[in-house]
Amino acid sequence: MNKGIKKIAIVGPESTGKSTISQQLAKHYNVAWVPEYARYYCAALDRPCDLQDEVNMFLGQLALEDAVLATANGPFILCDTTFITVKIWSDAMFGETPKVVLEELPKHPYDFYLLMDIDLPWEYDPLRDFPDQREHFMAIWHSELKALNASYTVVGGIQNRLENAIQAIDDFLKNQK
């Protein structure tokens, strides 16, 4: 049960500031924030990720969102990525997406997405794999969001990224009234 609480997702290719801006926005709006489950999951793996791990990350992200929604009492929650990422990574790494993810994806919509632009410099992280394919993955994100008929805004800016994200959320919330 989400008690009418909206879900705003922060998504995009690797190294676009999703986790940082999710935390900053949660603080700014004083709302609950759902961290990226896959980051914790992958950090604990002692072997290469496989397709079953992708299913596990999907289920973990979904459970984490449900837990935050159950205890949230603001007008919205912020989600640092979504399990659309599982679809994108599964397709890129394994050439397929687990059936359960494809079946559940349209059943768990988000009210609004902030698609983080690739205008930030790449930062190394052992959990990042595609420093030279940012444009490719940005195009995939656009395609996936359009396929879901999602409401989204691209957020860019190196110096004013947070302000641009706040403006996008404020505009979305204003249009909901």
Phi, psi and omega in degrees: 000129182254002174055028180076011180282130179279155177244122177248123184256140176252112187229171175147177178297173178301149171059044177245010174086021184300310183294318180298310184289329177300314179294319179296318179293320178300319178292315181301314184269353183055052179235164179290152183229134178257115179288170179280108182300319184301327180299315180290319181298309183293325179297333181271350181288140176247024181204168176297147179293142176236181184297325177295325176298323178298318176298315180299320179292321175301308181296321179294317179296317179297315179296319179296316177299315180299320180295317179293317178300322182296332183252355182284149177222019176265184180285340179202164170242159177251133180246117177282093184077176180219176179279005166300328178302322178300317179297312182298315181290320179299314178299318183288319187271326188238354179076009179201162176244137178304140183304319182299324179293314180298321180290323185274335185310309181288347181274353184231069183284159173249151183283330183201144179237140166255113178267110184284131184285162182268026182276354175278149176296145177296136174238131180295142174206134182298345179265004178257142188238343193230065182295336184257011183235029184295318179297319178302311182288331175297317178297321178295318179300315177303314182298314181295317180293319177295321179298330178272359186054041184281147172274117181210160177227137174280131180244120178233189180107128179275312181277330187240028183299314180298315179298321178294322178293317178299316179298318180297317179292316178301317178297316178300312182296321179298321180284351179273347184276000000 
